[in-house]
């Protein structure tokens, strides 16, 4: 029988890998980033943001994440493809928070949970129904995940003005974040609707929870890509692509207003 001391295999450090460790790994310093970070999910949307920058500098490329910093309308702005799922979103959000960014702006996509919404509409998250697998490692079930109130108020006004130009509407409400996109059954979906959710994504609850813990103002706005109530799918429709472009306009206008320009 093996008589070795199993207690010697116990971990004694508080955490194996921290957000500060991640910063060191990618050789990122607080002075390297802008005051504001725009955080899309896919690389393609990131590329569209980078095209708006003057003299963009690539801060790092790590796994599938790429971060750039440059000037937009005279303001130093950072952009990173923050991930499509809760687990990778946690990595990039930890990096941004430890880099001491002043505000985080998530521009993503979502399904909607009301039949009066259409493809290309927008949802501004006012809270979250946390169905992701990451946030429970940060907070308990009683924690209420919220975006920054002032940022949300400013962004909502901007979004409504911008969306109206394309004939789209802006909705405000809770977003349910889930890791199991293929298990959005009617029992589960109706349950989160009963909790006040009007949209579903895979990121917002992780993103906003971590930002909230670090006390960094954050907001999430999402373009509607499909409707779980009617069954409509719209990822490849012109309305959805138009809305994606508007997301970037909204984020840049928010930065401009925050800078008082």
Buried (B, 14 or more C-beta within 10 A) or exposed (E): EEEEEEEEEEEEEEEEEEBEEBBEEBEBEEEBBBBBBBBBBBEEBBBBBBEBBEEBEEBBEBEEBBBBBBBBEEBBBBBBBBBBBBBBBBBBBBBBBBBEBEBBBBBBBBBBBBEEBBBBBBBBBBBBBBBBBBBEEBBEEEBEBBBBEEBBEBBBBBBBEBBEEBEBBBBBBBBBBBBEEEEBEEEBBEBBBEEEBBBBBBBBBBBBBBBBBBEBBBBBBBBBBBBBBEEBEBEEBEBBBBBBBBBBBBBBBBBBEBBEE
